[in-house]
Amino acid sequence: MTFNLNDHVHRLLVSEPFFAALSRRVDKKASTIIPTAGVRVNPDNAQFELIYNPEYFEGLDDNQRTGVLIHEFYHLVFEHVLSRLPDELVEVVKAKDTRDVPREKQQLFKLWNIAADLSINCMIGAENLPDKCCIPGGEKFEELESFQTAEYYYEYLKEMREQKRQEAGEGEPGGEGDLSDELSEGQFDSHDDWGGADATTSEIAKERLKDNIKQAAQEAAKSNNWGSVSREMRKEIMDRLATKVDWRRVLRYFVKTSQKAEKRSTPRRLNNRYPFIHPGKKVRRQASIAVSIDQSGSVSDNMLAAFFSELNKLADIATFTVIPFDTEVDASKVFVWKKGENRKRERVLYGGTDFNAPTKYVNSNSFDGHIVLTDMCAPKPVRSKCQRMWMTTTEYASRPYFKTNERVIAIDAN
C-alpha cells in the first residue's frame, strides 16, 4: 500500500500545535517526480503546497517524518520559498532551462540551498532528521555556529568555497569537484521550485502565508503550547507578523483575489469542443469592489487624501463603487470610479459613524469585495455577504472599538 502522508500528519504533529495548525493550511500532494520532499507556490492558484515522494517517507521513522515536516514548514515561516533569495541568484530560478545559467551561478545556488537548510536544522536536531543532514556542528560543518540566518551561512560557505579553491590552486570556480557539490550531499529536500512564481502570484501567496502563520500562531498562543518552537523563535515569528505592512500592496492583493471570471458567448472565438457548431466563450476577469469611506469628522483629511491617492492607482486594474457614509448612506452621493479615472479627495458628509449603513447597502447589491476606510470608532456591524477589509491608521488599528477576525490594515496617512 502506498504511503499517504495525509493519513499520518495529525498523529505526527500532535505534540506540535503551531506546525499542526500551519499544516492544515498547506496542501499536500504525492509525487514520484520529486525524490524526497519540498514546498512551493502553486502557480495556478497561489497556494502553498508540500510535494512529497511516498516511497521516501515510507523509508523514514516517525521522528524523521515529523522532522522533515517541520523542516519544510520552517522554510515557509522564514519565507525561503519567496523573497529571501539573494539578488545574484534571481536569474537561476527565473531561467526556463538551467543549461542557460552559468555554472558558477548554479554552484552558488546550491550553497544558498544548503545555507537555508543550515538555518533550520539546528532548531530541529540531527536526531529528528534523515541521516547526514546539513546541520551546524555536524559532519562537514564542524566550525559553523548554530542559530544563524541563511544569509550568514551563505556568506560563510562562499568564503569556505573560495578558500578551498585557492588552496587547490584552481583557476575559475565552478568546475568539477566543487565544494557546493560535496556539501549538498547532505541535503534531503528539493528547493527547485523556489522563487519561480510570477510577481502577482508571489504577492498573493505571500499575503496568504502571513495570514496562515498568524492564525497558527494565535492557535498556539491560545493553547499556550508551541511544541518544540523555542521562546526566541516564537518572538521572531511574532515580530515578523508585527512588521509594518505595505497597505498599498494589500489593497492590490484584495482586489486581485476578489476577481471573478465573467464568461460570455462570442462567435469570434472557436469552441474547443464543438468548433463551427457552437460559439466559443470569452473569459474576462473583473472585480466589483465597494469602497465605503467614513465621512465622520474624526477621519482626517490626510487619511482621506492618502486613500484617494492609492485608489487613483488601483483604478488601473478595477472599477470601484465609492460609498460615502456617516450614520447613513446617501444613495445620491454614491458614484462609480471607472477604470482609468483620476479623482481628487472630497468630503461630502460630516456626521457620526454607523457601519451597518454601508454594510447593508453592499449586502443588497452585487459586490465581490468591500473595503472600509474608517477610524473604527463605532460598534461592530452586521455580517458582510462578501469579503470585507478594514483600513485605518496605526493608532486606531492598535485600539479598535470592536474586535473582528476580518483583515484590519493600518495605513500611513502621511
N, C-alpha and C positions, 0 to 999 in steps of 0.2 A: 504494500500500500504506500503510495507517495506521501511524503511528509507534507502536511498542511500547516503552515505557521499560524494561521488564524485560529486553529483549534487549540493552540498552546499559549498564545500571548497572555491571556488573563492569568493563567497559572504561573507563568514565568515572571510576571511583573506584579504579583500580588503584594510583595513587600516593597514595591517602588511606586507609590501613589502618583508622584509627579510624572514619571515616564509612562505609567499606565494611562493617565489622563491624556498625555500628548499622543500616545499610541492610538487611542480611539479616533483621533483626528487626522491620522495618516493612513492613506490607502496602502494595502499590502498585496503585491502581485507576485506569483511564482513565475520563474522563467529559467530555462536551461541555457539561455544565451549568455547570461552573466555567470561567471564561475563561482562567485561567493554571494555577496550582497552589496547593496548600495542604495543611497537615497538620491532623488532627483525631482525636478519640477516637470510635471506632465505638460508638454507644450500645447495640448489641445484644450485643457480645462484649468490650467494654472493651479492645480492641486499638487501637494507633495505626495510622493509615492516611495514606499520601501520595496525595491525589487530584490527578490531572494531566490537562490537556487535550492530547491527542496533537497537535492542529494547532499549539498554542502551542509545544510542544517541538520540533516539526519545523522551525519557523522560527528556532530558535536554533543557534548554532555549538556545538561540543563544549565549549569553555571556559565558555560561558554555561550550558549544560546542567549541567555539573559544579557551577558556582557556585550555580545555583538549588537543586540537590540539597543542597549543603552549607548553604545558607541555611535550607531547611526543617528540616534535622536540627538546626541550631543552635536553632531555635525549640523543639525538643524538649529539648535539653540545658539551655536556660535556663528550661524549664517555662512558657513563654509561653502554651502551649495550656491549661494547667490553673490554676495558682494565682497567677500574677503580676498578674492584673487588679486595678487599683485599686478599692477598695470602692465608690467613687462611680459606677462603671460596671457593677456587677454586674447591675443591672436591665436593662441593654441586652441582654446575652447571654441572660438568662432570659426575656425577652419573646417570646411566640409570634409577635407581629406588631410589627415595628419602628415601625409607624404609631402604636402606643400609647406610644412612648417620646418624651419631649420632644426637640425638635430640638437643643436645647443639648447634651443628653447624647449624641446621635448624633454631633455635631461633635467632642465631647471623645473619643469612642470612636475616631474617625478619627485624632485626634492620638496616642492610645495605640498604634494600629496602626503609625503612622509611627515613633514612638519605639522600638518593638520592632525594626523593621527597621534603624533607625539604629544600634542597639547591636550588630547582627550584621554589617552590610555592610562596616563598616570593617575587619573581620578577613578579609574575602574579597577586597576590592579591586574598584574600579569596572570594571577591565579584564576581570574574570571574571563580570560580571553584565550583565543586559539594560541597554540604553541608558537614560539619565536616571533611574537608580535613586536612591533616597533614601540619601545617604551623607554623613557629616560632612565638611565642607570642599568638597563638591560644589555644584552649582547649587542655589540657594535655601537652602543650609545652610552657607554660606561661613564663618560665625562659630562654628560648633559644633566643640567639641573631639572628638577621636576616642577610642574605647575607654572610653566611659562606659556606665552602666547604662540600661535602658529607662526606669526611674523618673526618672533625671536628665534625659533628653531630654524626657520627658513634661512635667515641670515647666517646663523651658526653653521648650518650644513653647507652653505655655499662657500664659507671660509674653509671648512674641512676639505671640501672637494678641490678647491684651488690649491691648498697646501699639499695635498696628495699628488696633484698633477705636477706641481713644481718639483717635489721630491723625486718623482719618477722621471723628471726631465722630459716630460711630454710637451708637444707643441700646442696646437689648438685644442681646446676642450671638446668633449662630445664624442670621442672615439670609442672603440671597443673597450670593455672593462672599466667603464666609467663608474665612479663611486655611487652615482644615483642608481645604477643597475644593481650594484651589490647591496645597497641599503634597502631597496624596495622589495627584496625577497621576504622581508618580514611584514609586508602589507597584506592584509587579508580581505579588504573590501575594495569595491570599484568606485572611482571618482570620475569616470569617463564622461558622465552627463552633467557635470557641474558647469554652471555658467553658460550653458548652451541655449537657454531660452531667450526670446527676443525681449526688448526693453519693456514693452507693455505687459507681457506675460510675467516677467520677473517682478514688475512693480505690483501687480495684483497678488502674486504669490507671496511677496514679502509682507504685504499688509495682512494677508490671511495668516501667515506664520506668526506675526505678532499677536494676533487675536488668539490663536491656538495656544501659544505659550502663556499668554496672560490668563486664559481660562484654566490651563493646567496648574499654573502657579497658585491661582485662587483656590482651586480644589485642595491642593497640598497644604496651603496655609490654613484653610478652614478645618481640615482634619488634624492639623499640627503634626503632620507626618510627611517628610520629604524623602524618606528612604535613605539611599546612600548619598544623596546630594549634600555636600558639606555646607557649613554655615557661610563660608566665603563664597561658594558658588551660588548659594541662594541670594546673597547680596548682589552678586554680579547680574544674576537673572533679573532681579527686581530693578536694579539700576538701568539695565537695558530697556526695560519696559517703561521706565520713567523718563527716558531721554526725550528731548523735545521732538515732537512730530512735525514733519513738513505738511502743514494743513492744506497747502495747495495740491500736493501730491495725493493726499487723502481724498480731497474733493474729486479729483480726476478719477481716482480708483472707484469712488462711489458711483460716479456717472457711468463708467465703463461696465461695472458689474450690474448695473440696473438695465442694461441694454436688452431689448427683446428683438427677436427676428420677425420681421414683417414679410410675409410671403404673398405674392400676387401673380396671377397668370399673365404670361406675355407670349404672343405668337412669335416674337423675335428670337426667343431662346428655345433651342431644341429640348424636347422632353427626352431624358436619357433612356427611359424605359420604353416609351411609345413615340419615337421620332416621326414627325409629319402627321401624326394622328391626333395627339393631344398637345396643347400648348405647354411650354416649359414653365418653370417657376423662377421668378426673380426674387432674391432674398436681399432685403435691406435691413441692416441693424440700426435701431434707433432707441433712444431712451427718452421717456416722457417724465421729466423731473419737475416737481413742485418745490419752489423756494419760498418759504414763509419768512418774512422779515419783520421782526419785532419792532414796532414803531414807538414803543413807550419811551418816555423821557429819560429813563435810566440807561438806554442803549446809546452810546456816544456816537457823535458824528464821525470820529476816527474809525470806529468799528464798522460803521456803515460804508465808509469810503474804502476801507481795505477789502471788504467783501465784494462790493461792486466792481472793484478793480480786477479781482480774480474771476468774477462772473463774465467780464468782458473777454477774458482769455478762454474760459470754458465754452463760450458761445461759438467757438470754432468747431466744437465737436458735438454740440447738442443744443436743442431748443428748450428753454425753460418757461414755466409759468410762474410769474412772480406774484406772491400773495402778501401784500402789506396787511398787518393786523395789529390791534391792541387788545381790547376786550371783545372785539368782533371783527369780522371780515366784511369790508365794503366791496361788494362784487364789482362796482363801477371803477374801483381802483386796481383791480386785478388786470394784469396785462401779460402778453406773451412776448418773451425776449427771444426773438428769432435768431436762428443760427447765423453767425457772421455780423450781428449788430453790435454797436458800441454805445453804451449809455453812461450817463453821469449819475452819481449818487443823488437820491432825492428822498425827502421825508414828507409823507402825506398824512400821517396820523400822529397824535400826541397823547393818547390816553394811557390806561393801565395795561395789564397783561393777562390774557386768558388763553392758554394753549389749546383748549378744547375747540375754540373757534376755527383756527386753521386746520386742525386735525379732522374735524367733521367736514370741512369744506373739501379737503383732499380725499377723505373716505367716500364722499358722494360723487367723486369724479374718477376718471380712469388715469391713474399715475403709477409709474414704476418705482419711484423713489421720492422721498420727502426730506428736504434739508431745512432745518430751522435755525436761523440766526437770532440769537437772543442772549439776555443776561441770566436766563433761567430763574428769574425771581418771581415764580408763580407756582401754584400746585401742579402736581403731575397730571397730564391729560389722559383722555381715553386712549385705547389701543389704536394704533395705526394699521391699516389694512396692507400697506406697502412698507418696505424697509424705510426706517426713519433715522436720521442722524442729526445730532445737535452740535452747533458751533457757537462758541462763546470765548471770552477772554480767559487767560490763565487764572486770573483772580477768581472769576465766577466758577470756573471749572473745578477749582480746588475746594470750593464750599458751595455746591449746588443746593438749591432749595429742596429738591427731591432726588431720590435715588432711582437710577434706571440701568438696565442691562444693555440698553442701546448705546451705540458709539457716541461719545462726547469728545469733541476735538477743540483744543484751545488754539485760538488764532492770535497772531501778533498784530494788534490794532495799529501799530506804528509802521 
